[in-house]
Amino acid sequence: MTISTTMTPNTTVARVQNQFDRILETSRNTSMLPALMHRKGFKMPSLNVYEDASMIYVETELPGVPLDDVDVTIVGQQLTITGRRTLLVPDEAAIVAKERGSLKFQRSVMLSEPVIEEGIQISMHRGILTVSMPKMTWNTEHRSTFTA
């Protein structure tokens, strides 16, 4: 079996341009810089962060990763998504071509505001992980009182 890929000059130029645009976009927004950059065998999934008046949303591309293999943590205003994808090959099968294998990943992003942890919702649809987080406002801020 032979696998061949034909790339026209326009496709190559478009791919390089997209990668360059992504680098520039990331460098302009330092809160989007990953906390861990390809160290210790981790890979970085692409992500988008957007917000409205009451919510912050993080969407991450995780094709082939079951939700059970994803861990989402928040410490302060730092959201971290870690997980793994395992290559499953039946015992009687032999790999002929492999472009998607097992991987571990970790991606961290600083959130623009504190969030209410009890209201966080996580969902996975068609390989896109969405983390929806309600912003903490003056009305919902948790307060602790101390007595001497």
N, C-alpha and C positions, 0 to 999 in steps of 0.2 A: 504494500500500500504506500503510495506516495502522496504527501501533502505539499501543495505548493500555494504560495500566496503571490499574487501579482499586485504590485503597487505602482500606480501611475504617479508622475511627478506632482500632480495636484494633490493627491492623497498624502504623500509624504510632506509636502509643504503645509498642508492643512493640519496634519498631526503635530508637526514642530511648532507651528503657530499657536495651536491650542495649548501645548505644553508651556510655551513661553508666556502666553497670556495667564495661565494658571500660576506660574512662578511670580509674575509681576503682581497679580491680584493678591496672592498670599503675602508677598513682601510688604504691600501697602497696609495690610491689616495684621498687626503683630499679634492680636489676640487669637488669630487663626493658626499661628505657627505651632506645629506639633511639639509636644513635650519630649517625645522620644522619636528620633529620626533614624530608622533602620538599624538600631543597635539591638543586640541580643536576639537576632532572628525575627524581630517583629516587622510587620508590614503596616503601612498606613492606608486605611480606606479613605476615599474622598468623602467630604462632608460639606453640608451647607448649614448655616445658622441664620435664622430669621426670627423676627419678633413682631408682635402687635402691641397694643396698649396693655394687655393683661397677660400675655403668654410669650415664652421663648420656645422656639422649635429647633431641633437639631435633626437633620436627615443624613444618614450615612449609607453608602453603597456597601452591601454585604451579600453579594450573590453566593448562593450555596451554603450559607451559614445558618443553621437552625437557631431560633431564638433562645433555646436552652443552652447554647454554647456562647452566649453573649452576656457580659457583665457590665452594668452601668453603675457608676459610683459618682457621688458628688461630695467633694470636700471643700467647704467654703463656697466659692463661686467657680471652682474648677470641676468641669464634667469630664469624666474619663470613661471611654468605651473600650473594653478589652474582649478578646474572644479567640476562637480558633475554628478553622474549617479542616475537616479530616477527609482525605482522599479514601474513598471506599471502592476497592476493586474486588470483585468476586474471586474466590480461590481458583476457580477453573479458568479465569481470564488472564490474558497477558496484555500489558500496556503497549500499544503500538505507537501512540503519539501522546504527549502529555504537556499541555500548556497551562492547566489548572491543577495545582497540587495541594497538599496540606499546607496550612500556614497558621501562624499566630499573628495577632495584630493588637495594637494599642494606639489610641488616639485621644488626646486631651485638648480641651478648649476652655478658655476663660469666658464665663458668662458675663453679660453686661450688668446684671443685677442679681441680688439674692433671689432664690426661688423657694417655694413652699414644697418641701420634700414629700409631704403626705399627698399632694395633688399630682405628682408626676405620673404620666401615662406613657407606656412603652408599647409599640406595636411594630410588626413586620409585615410588609406587603410587597410581593414580587421582588424580593431581595433588597428592599429599602427599609432600614430601621428608622423609625421616627420616635423621638423622645420629645414629649410635650410637657412643658413645665410652667405652672402658674407663677407669675412674678409676685414677690413679696411687696405689699404696699403698706402704707401706714395703718390701714384698717385691719390688715391680716398679720401684722408683725407680731411675732411671739415675744413676750416679755417675761423676764424672770425677776422676782422680787426677793431681796435678801434682807434679813433682819440681823441685828447685832446682838 
